[in-house]
Amino acid sequence: MDMPNTGQFYVLALDPVRDEHGNIVHVRHISIRCTACGGITELSGDVLRKIPGGTVLTCDHCGARQAVSNARLAECDHTLPEGPSHNP
């Protein structure tokens, strides 16, 4: 299976908070691999920057950044292997 790609990052794992329609409201945790340097970064809490309708992804290793819409992340979420749900 191919890993979902945002352009700058491969999404390895995603833990979103969804609204009643299944849309991503915000991301609690995301694990990404940078296409520039190959480094893997775990983002959550205050380190994970939220913008209206999206999320800013930043590589801890080389500093590469990309703003990604939550709608795009929802597409990535459908292609990730299913794991335990973290939603209440």
FIKOLZA-1660 file (N, C-alpha, C; in steps of 0.1 Angstrom, whole numbers, plus 5000, padded with zeros to 4 digits):
% residues 88
   i   px   py   pz ch aa at
   1 5008 4988 5000  A  M  N
   1 5000 5000 5000  A  M CA
   1 5009 5012 5000  A  M  C
   2 5005 5022 4992  A  D  N
   2 5012 5035 4991  A  D CA
   2 5008 5043 5003  A  D  C
   3 5018 5051 5009  A  M  N
   3 5015 5060 5020  A  M CA
   3 5009 5072 5014  A  M  C
   4 4999 5078 5021  A  P  N
   4 4993 5091 5016  A  P CA
   4 5004 5102 5016  A  P  C
   5 5004 5110 5005  A  N  N
   5 5014 5120 5003  A  N CA
   5 5007 5134 5002  A  N  C
   6 5012 5143 5010  A  T  N
   6 5007 5157 5010  A  T CA
   6 5014 5166 5000  A  T  C
   7 5025 5160 4994  A  G  N
   7 5034 5168 4986  A  G CA
   7 5047 5169 4992  A  G  C
   8 5048 5175 5004  A  Q  N
   8 5060 5176 5012  A  Q CA
   8 5063 5165 5022  A  Q  C
   9 5052 5158 5026  A  F  N
   9 5053 5148 5036  A  F CA
   9 5044 5135 5032  A  F  C
  10 5049 5124 5037  A  Y  N
  10 5041 5112 5037  A  Y CA
  10 5034 5111 5051  A  Y  C
  11 5021 5108 5051  A  V  N
  11 5014 5107 5063  A  V CA
  11 5015 5092 5068  A  V  C
  12 5021 5090 5079  A  L  N
  12 5023 5076 5085  A  L CA
  12 5011 5072 5094  A  L  C
  13 5007 5082 5102  A  A  N
  13 4996 5079 5111  A  A CA
  13 4988 5092 5114  A  A  C
  14 4975 5091 5117  A  L  N
  14 4967 5103 5118  A  L CA
  14 4957 5100 5129  A  L  C
  15 4955 5110 5138  A  D  N
  15 4945 5109 5149  A  D CA
  15 4937 5122 5149  A  D  C
  16 4926 5122 5141  A  P  N
  16 4918 5134 5139  A  P CA
  16 4906 5135 5149  A  P  C
  17 4901 5147 5151  A  V  N
  17 4888 5149 5158  A  V CA
  17 4879 5152 5147  A  V  C
  18 4867 5145 5146  A  R  N
  18 4858 5147 5136  A  R CA
  18 4845 5153 5141  A  R  C
  19 4838 5160 5132  A  D  N
  19 4824 5165 5135  A  D CA
  19 4814 5154 5133  A  D  C
  20 4801 5157 5135  A  E  N
  20 4791 5148 5133  A  E CA
  20 4789 5143 5119  A  E  C
  21 4795 5150 5109  A  H  N
  21 4795 5146 5095  A  H CA
  21 4807 5138 5090  A  H  C
  22 4816 5136 5100  A  G  N
  22 4829 5129 5096  A  G CA
  22 4840 5137 5091  A  G  C
  23 4838 5151 5091  A  N  N
  23 4848 5160 5086  A  N CA
  23 4858 5162 5097  A  N  C
  24 4871 5164 5094  A  I  N
  24 4881 5166 5104  A  I CA
  24 4880 5181 5109  A  I  C
  25 4878 5182 5122  A  V  N
  25 4877 5195 5128  A  V CA
  25 4892 5200 5131  A  V  C
  26 4900 5191 5137  A  H  N
  26 4914 5194 5140  A  H CA
  26 4921 5180 5142  A  H  C
  27 4934 5181 5141  A  V  N
  27 4942 5169 5142  A  V CA
  27 4948 5169 5156  A  V  C
  28 4947 5158 5163  A  R  N
  28 4953 5156 5177  A  R CA
  28 4967 5152 5176  A  R  C
  29 4970 5143 5166  A  H  N
  29 4983 5137 5164  A  H CA
  29 4985 5133 5150  A  H  C
  30 4997 5135 5145  A  I  N
  30 5001 5131 5131  A  I CA
  30 5015 5127 5131  A  I  C
  31 5018 5116 5124  A  S  N
  31 5032 5111 5122  A  S CA
  31 5035 5113 5107  A  S  C
  32 5046 5120 5104  A  I  N
  32 5049 5123 5090  A  I CA
  32 5063 5119 5087  A  I  C
  33 5066 5116 5074  A  R  N
  33 5079 5114 5069  A  R CA
  33 5082 5125 5059  A  R  C
  34 5092 5133 5060  A  C  N
  34 5096 5144 5051  A  C CA
  34 5101 5138 5038  A  C  C
  35 5097 5144 5027  A  T  N
  35 5102 5139 5014  A  T CA
  35 5115 5146 5011  A  T  C
  36 5119 5157 5018  A  A  N
  36 5131 5163 5015  A  A CA
  36 5143 5156 5022  A  A  C
  37 5141 5153 5035  A  C  N
  37 5152 5147 5042  A  C CA
  37 5150 5132 5047  A  C  C
  38 5138 5128 5046  A  G  N
  38 5134 5114 5050  A  G CA
  38 5132 5113 5065  A  G  C
  39 5133 5124 5073  A  G  N
  39 5131 5123 5087  A  G CA
  39 5117 5121 5091  A  G  C
  40 5114 5113 5102  A  I  N
  40 5101 5111 5107  A  I CA
  40 5099 5120 5119  A  I  C
  41 5087 5127 5119  A  T  N
  41 5083 5136 5129  A  T CA
  41 5070 5132 5135  A  T  C
  42 5068 5133 5148  A  E  N
  42 5055 5131 5155  A  E CA
  42 5051 5145 5159  A  E  C
  43 5039 5149 5155  A  L  N
  43 5034 5162 5159  A  L CA
  43 5021 5160 5167  A  L  C
  44 5020 5167 5179  A  S  N
  44 5007 5167 5186  A  S CA
  44 5008 5178 5196  A  S  C
  45 4997 5181 5203  A  G  N
  45 4996 5191 5213  A  G CA
  45 5000 5205 5207  A  G  C
  46 5007 5213 5215  A  D  N
  46 5010 5227 5211  A  D CA
  46 5020 5227 5199  A  D  C
  47 5027 5217 5197  A  V  N
  47 5037 5216 5185  A  V CA
  47 5029 5216 5172  A  V  C
  48 5017 5210 5172  A  L  N
  48 5009 5208 5160  A  L CA
  48 5001 5221 5158  A  L  C
  49 5005 5229 5149  A  R  N
  49 4999 5242 5146  A  R CA
  49 4987 5241 5138  A  R  C
  50 4976 5246 5143  A  K  N
  50 4963 5246 5135  A  K CA
  50 4961 5259 5129  A  K  C
  51 4955 5259 5117  A  I  N
  51 4951 5271 5110  A  I CA
  51 4936 5269 5106  A  I  C
  52 4929 5280 5103  A  P  N
  52 4915 5278 5099  A  P CA
  52 4913 5268 5088  A  P  C
  53 4907 5257 5090  A  G  N
  53 4904 5247 5080  A  G CA
  53 4916 5238 5076  A  G  C
  54 4927 5239 5084  A  G  N
  54 4939 5231 5081  A  G CA
  54 4949 5229 5092  A  G  C
  55 4960 5224 5089  A  T  N
  55 4970 5220 5098  A  T CA
  55 4984 5224 5092  A  T  C
  56 4993 5229 5099  A  V  N
  56 5007 5232 5094  A  V CA
  56 5016 5220 5099  A  V  C
  57 5022 5214 5089  A  L  N
  57 5031 5203 5092  A  L CA
  57 5045 5208 5091  A  L  C
  58 5054 5204 5101  A  T  N
  58 5068 5209 5101  A  T CA
  58 5077 5197 5104  A  T  C
  59 5088 5196 5096  A  C  N
  59 5098 5185 5099  A  C CA
  59 5107 5190 5110  A  C  C
  60 5108 5181 5120  A  D  N
  60 5118 5184 5131  A  D CA
  60 5132 5183 5127  A  D  C
  61 5135 5177 5116  A  H  N
  61 5149 5174 5112  A  H CA
  61 5154 5185 5103  A  H  C
  62 5147 5189 5093  A  C  N
  62 5152 5199 5083  A  C CA
  62 5144 5212 5083  A  C  C
  63 5133 5213 5090  A  G  N
  63 5125 5225 5091  A  G CA
  63 5115 5227 5079  A  G  C
  64 5114 5217 5070  A  A  N
  64 5105 5218 5059  A  A CA
  64 5091 5220 5065  A  A  C
  65 5082 5229 5059  A  R  N
  65 5069 5231 5064  A  R CA
  65 5059 5231 5052  A  R  C
  66 5047 5227 5055  A  Q  N
  66 5036 5227 5046  A  Q CA
  66 5023 5229 5053  A  Q  C
  67 5014 5238 5048  A  A  N
  67 5001 5239 5053  A  A CA
  67 4992 5230 5045  A  A  C
  68 4984 5222 5052  A  V  N
  68 4976 5212 5045  A  V CA
  68 4962 5214 5050  A  V  C
  69 4952 5213 5040  A  S  N
  69 4938 5215 5044  A  S CA
  69 4934 5202 5051  A  S  C
  70 4925 5203 5061  A  N  N
  70 4920 5192 5068  A  N CA
  70 4912 5183 5058  A  N  C
  71 4906 5188 5048  A  A  N
  71 4899 5180 5038  A  A CA
  71 4909 5170 5031  A  A  C
  72 4921 5175 5028  A  R  N
  72 4932 5167 5022  A  R CA
  72 4936 5156 5032  A  R  C
  73 4937 5160 5045  A  L  N
  73 4941 5150 5055  A  L CA
  73 4930 5139 5056  A  L  C
  74 4918 5143 5054  A  A  N
  74 4907 5133 5055  A  A CA
  74 4909 5123 5044  A  A  C
  75 4913 5127 5032  A  E  N
  75 4916 5118 5021  A  E CA
  75 4927 5109 5025  A  E  C
  76 4938 5114 5032  A  C  N
  76 4949 5105 5036  A  C CA
  76 4944 5095 5046  A  C  C
  77 4935 5099 5055  A  D  N
  77 4930 5091 5066  A  D CA
  77 4924 5078 5060  A  D  C
  78 4917 5079 5049  A  H  N
  78 4910 5068 5043  A  H CA
  78 4920 5057 5037  A  H  C
  79 4932 5061 5035  A  T  N
  79 4942 5052 5029  A  T CA
  79 4951 5046 5039  A  T  C
  80 4950 5051 5052  A  L  N
  80 4959 5045 5062  A  L CA
  80 4953 5032 5067  A  L  C
  81 4961 5023 5072  A  P  N
  81 4956 5011 5078  A  P CA
  81 4948 5014 5090  A  P  C
  82 4937 5006 5092  A  E  N
  82 4929 5009 5104  A  E CA
  82 4936 5005 5117  A  E  C
  83 4935 5013 5127  A  G  N
  83 4941 5011 5140  A  G CA
  83 4930 5013 5150  A  G  C
  84 4934 5013 5163  A  P  N
  84 4925 5015 5174  A  P CA
  84 4920 5030 5173  A  P  C
  85 4907 5032 5175  A  S  N
  85 4902 5046 5175  A  S CA
  85 4905 5053 5188  A  S  C
  86 4909 5066 5186  A  H  N
  86 4912 5074 5198  A  H CA
  86 4901 5083 5201  A  H  C
  87 4890 5083 5193  A  N  N
  87 4879 5092 5195  A  N CA
  87 4870 5087 5206  A  N  C
  88 4865 5096 5214  A  P  N
  88 4857 5091 5226  A  P CA
  88 4844 5085 5221  A  P  C
% end
